[in-house]
Amino acid sequence: MKARNRLVGAVLFVASSVVVSGCSLDDILAVRVPGKVLEEDLNSASLANVLATGVIAEVECSWNQYVAGSAHHSDEYVPTSGNLTMRNWGQRKIYASDAGYAQGTCGGWGYPMFTPLHTARFQAEDVSQRLEGFGAEVANAAALQASVAVWGAFPLVAMGEGFCRMAIDGGAAMQPGEVRTLAEQRFSSAISLAQGTGDATLTMQGTLGRARVRLAMGDYAGAMADASQIPDGFSVDVSRDASESRRYNYYFERLNAPTGFRAHGSVADNYQNLTIGADGMPMDGGDGVKDTRVNVRTDGTQAADFATILYYHDKYNSRGDPLPLVHWHEARMFEAEALAMQGDVAGALGKINGLRMAAGLPEVTADVGAGQIMDLVKEERRRQLFVLGGHRLHDMLRFDIPFLGEPGSIHPNGLDQTGAEYGDLTCFQLPEVEVKGNENISS
């Protein structure tokens, strides 16, 4: 009753204020909030550049959160957090019911994925339509459309690689292969737009993205055709800075900072002390040459669980460190895998040795046959693409590599290094909120 009286009093106060001030209630409700933009304002051609930049910002943020979260979930890190949510990320316990994973936004706690990826995807599609509608009103419309199309295809890469199934705009559940098909179509259209503008960098960015998708689809000839167009040294970064949480490098902020507060994961034992033997074959320890592609170190301090010694790497060392969206190392590894799968052992070894030379590491001189080449490719991917682009999670799913807590992993009995139990999550699940709110999906 008291609550009801307070509510009535508040309504009467607002009503009396309107009468006394001589203003109408419509005037009050029509107040514009600074920093908010109405949808009709977005139809202004004067905002074309801002809209395109906004797409890139959303893709960057969603990619940053996906690749860091997938690394934490993969076997690259062991769980070391004292926070329940962050520990669940490292213990394979982020299920479809987790609100942060499903509905969290860019900069949120943990690694919000589902909503940021869809926000970036939808915004790219929406802005593309608006730019098309602007037509001749925007002098650089073609360049902006190409940029939006190329960047906007990358959320579909994550959706097709890391998720068990996906739903787009209230549609039926899609299997990963269906998402990849859509991603390839988007990249192909985007590449054509980029070529039409003469933007070589944007064209290669889209081409390398499509190579990744084609490799996952088993289109080895197509992956080779795309990856071979990428020169050594090429890369496009996701920009990061320390201005606000949505701009932080999440690899650093959540995992790689050598402080107890941020150290929610420690580089796993199976990534420490990796070496290369005299014949160029990968080794785990021993007296081989240190593999500097996985440069793991420790100062002996404990991680955030105050029980595990923290091991970290040298790739991301501040909140503002950029991280790759595409990188030429990926192109060479795509080629190596495609060649190996097509039976060209010498060609695959040539790509691997080219990367080894660039890193100042011994080349493979061992006699590697057709029966061993894919095992070598998988191991080289594990090292060359360490904490890069979410590749490890995808490899674990497509090659049936044991997750931590499973037989064959470094924690085969289902318990982590502190004795805590792992969950059974592998690919990321379609969130419950999507399943319950989407009439085209059955649980």
Secondary structure, DSSP 8 states (H G I E B T S, - for coil): -HHHHHHHHHHHHHHHHHHHHT--HHHHHT---TT---GGGGG-GGGHHHHHHHHHHHHHHHHHHHHHHHHHHTTTEEE--SSHHHHHHHTT---TT-HHHHH--TT-SS---HHHHHHHHHHHHHHHHHHHHHGGGSTTHHHHHHHHHHHHTHHHHHHHHHBS-B--TT---B-HHHHHHHHHHHHHHHHHHHHHHT-HHHHHHHHHHHHHHHHHTT-HHHHHHHHTTS-TT-EEEE---SSSGGGS-HIIIIIISSSTTT--EEE-GGGSSEEE-TTS-EEESTTSEE-GGG--B--S-B-TTSSSB--B-SS--STT--EEEEEHHHHHHHHHHHHHHTT-HHHHHHHHHHHHHHTT-----S---TTTHHHHHHHHHHHHTTTSTTHHHHHHHHTT---TTSTTSSSTTSB-TTS-B-----SB---HHHHHH-TT---
